[in-house]
Amino acid sequence: MREIVFSAIYQYDFNEDVETSSDYLERELSFFSMEDEMKLRTRKYFESILKYRSDIDEVIRKHLMNWTFERLASIDKNVLRLGAYEIIYEPQIPIEVTLNESIDIAKKYGSEQGGKFVNGVLDRIARECASTEKKHL
C-alpha cells in the first residue's frame, strides 16, 4: 500500500496534475489483489498527502539538518512526505512501523544512504511532532 502511495505522489511531484496522478494510482491499484478497505486506505493516504502537502513540506524543512528541501532527491522527498504524513496524521500506526517501511522504500527506490537520511529526518519529526499517544504505541 505504501509503495503504491509513494509512486503516485512521486508521479504528482513531476506533473502536479491531480487527475493524471489519480489515474496512475487507480492503474496501480488494479494490478494488485487488495481488499476494498485497503484500496480505500491507499486512496485516503494519497488524497491526504496532496491536501496537506505544503504543511508536510514545512515540517520536513524544519527537520532537515545541513540540507535544504530544494536539494532533496525526489525519491527522498516523497518518502519523507509519506512518512511525515503517517507520523502526524495517522495516529494508529506505530512510529517504528512508519520508520521501517519508509527506510525500506527509500533503499528500494533510492540508495542505502537515502535510507539512512530518511531515518534521521523522520526520527526527528517523530520526536517533535508525533502525539504522546502515538509515542506509546
Secondary structure, DSSP 8 states (H G I E B T S, - for coil): -HHHHHHHHHHHHHH--HHHHHHHHHHHHHTS---HHHHHHHHHHHHHHHHTHHHHHHHHHHH-SS--GGGS-HHHHHHHHHHHHHHHH-TTS-HHHHHHHHHHHHHHHS-HHHHHHHHHHHHHHHHHHS-HHHHT-
